[in-house]
Amino acid sequence: MSVILGFLSFVGRLLLVGIFMLSAVGNKIPHFADVAAEMKKADVPFPEIALVGAIVFLIVGSLCVLMGFHARFGAFLLLVFLGLASAYFHNFWDFPKGSK
């Protein structure tokens, strides 16, 4: 029974961090210059350095959560990434009144 629970736990963690890992490995690394240009348009300070930091946070955070090694620290890294990405790229508070 514990083998099944361990396997299911791993699969759950894999599904949880899959989107973060794929974002880093499948988008941000291969399209580094394009992503940095988008970050510059969003007024992110030092976009190339911030992008390297984002990639590190995504990969290290995903691996920590996936392997269960310092999982809380990994989850914190992913939370920081999400908070900053939301603040810079999904700033709904700057939308004009009445728009959806």
C-alpha positions as CSV (number, residue, x, y, z in Angstrom):
1,M,0.0,0.0,0.0
2,S,2.8,2.5,0.8
3,V,4.4,1.8,-2.6
4,I,1.2,2.9,-4.3
5,L,0.8,6.0,-2.1
6,G,4.5,6.9,-2.8
7,F,3.9,6.5,-6.5
8,L,0.7,8.5,-6.4
9,S,2.4,11.2,-4.4
10,F,5.2,11.4,-7.0
11,V,2.7,11.6,-9.9
12,G,0.8,14.3,-8.1
13,R,4.0,16.4,-7.6
14,L,4.9,15.7,-11.2
15,L,1.6,17.1,-12.4
16,L,1.9,20.0,-10.1
17,V,5.3,21.2,-11.2
18,G,5.1,20.0,-14.9
19,I,3.8,23.4,-16.0
20,F,6.6,25.3,-14.3
21,M,9.3,23.0,-15.6
22,L,7.9,23.1,-19.2
23,S,7.7,26.8,-19.0
24,A,11.4,27.1,-18.2
25,V,12.7,24.3,-20.5
26,G,10.2,24.6,-23.3
27,N,9.7,28.3,-23.6
28,K,12.0,30.6,-21.6
29,I,15.4,28.9,-22.4
30,P,14.9,28.2,-26.1
31,H,13.4,31.7,-26.7
32,F,15.5,33.6,-24.3
33,A,15.9,36.8,-26.5
34,D,12.2,36.9,-27.3
35,V,11.1,36.5,-23.7
36,A,13.6,39.1,-22.5
37,A,12.2,41.5,-25.1
38,E,8.7,40.9,-23.8
39,M,9.9,41.5,-20.3
40,K,11.5,44.8,-21.4
41,K,8.2,45.9,-22.9
42,A,6.5,45.1,-19.5
43,D,9.1,47.4,-17.8
44,V,10.8,44.6,-15.9
45,P,14.1,46.0,-14.6
46,F,17.2,44.3,-16.0
47,P,15.2,41.8,-18.1
48,E,18.0,39.5,-19.0
49,I,19.1,39.1,-15.4
50,A,15.5,38.8,-14.2
51,L,14.9,36.1,-16.8
52,V,17.9,34.1,-15.7
53,G,16.6,34.4,-12.1
54,A,13.1,33.3,-13.2
55,I,14.6,30.2,-15.0
56,V,16.6,29.3,-11.9
57,F,13.6,29.7,-9.7
58,L,11.4,27.6,-12.0
59,I,13.9,24.8,-12.4
60,V,15.1,24.6,-8.8
61,G,11.7,25.1,-7.4
62,S,10.2,22.4,-9.6
63,L,12.9,19.9,-8.9
64,C,12.7,20.5,-5.1
65,V,8.9,20.0,-5.1
66,L,9.2,17.0,-7.5
67,M,11.8,15.2,-5.5
68,G,10.4,16.1,-2.1
69,F,13.8,17.5,-1.1
70,H,13.2,20.9,0.6
71,A,9.8,20.9,-1.0
72,R,8.7,24.0,1.0
73,F,11.6,26.0,-0.2
74,G,10.9,24.9,-3.8
75,A,7.2,25.9,-3.3
76,F,8.4,29.2,-2.0
77,L,10.5,29.8,-5.1
78,L,7.6,29.0,-7.3
79,L,5.4,31.3,-5.3
80,V,7.8,34.2,-5.6
81,F,8.0,33.6,-9.4
82,L,4.2,33.6,-9.6
83,G,3.8,36.7,-7.5
84,L,6.3,38.7,-9.6
85,A,5.0,37.4,-12.9
86,S,1.5,38.3,-11.9
87,A,2.5,41.8,-10.8
88,Y,4.3,42.6,-14.0
89,F,2.3,40.7,-16.7
90,H,-1.2,40.3,-15.3
91,N,-1.7,43.8,-13.7
92,F,-5.5,43.9,-13.8
93,W,-5.6,46.9,-11.5
94,D,-4.2,49.1,-14.4
95,F,-7.0,48.2,-16.8
96,P,-9.4,51.0,-17.6
97,K,-12.7,51.1,-15.7
98,G,-15.4,49.0,-17.3
99,S,-13.2,46.8,-19.3
100,K,-13.2,43.0,-18.7
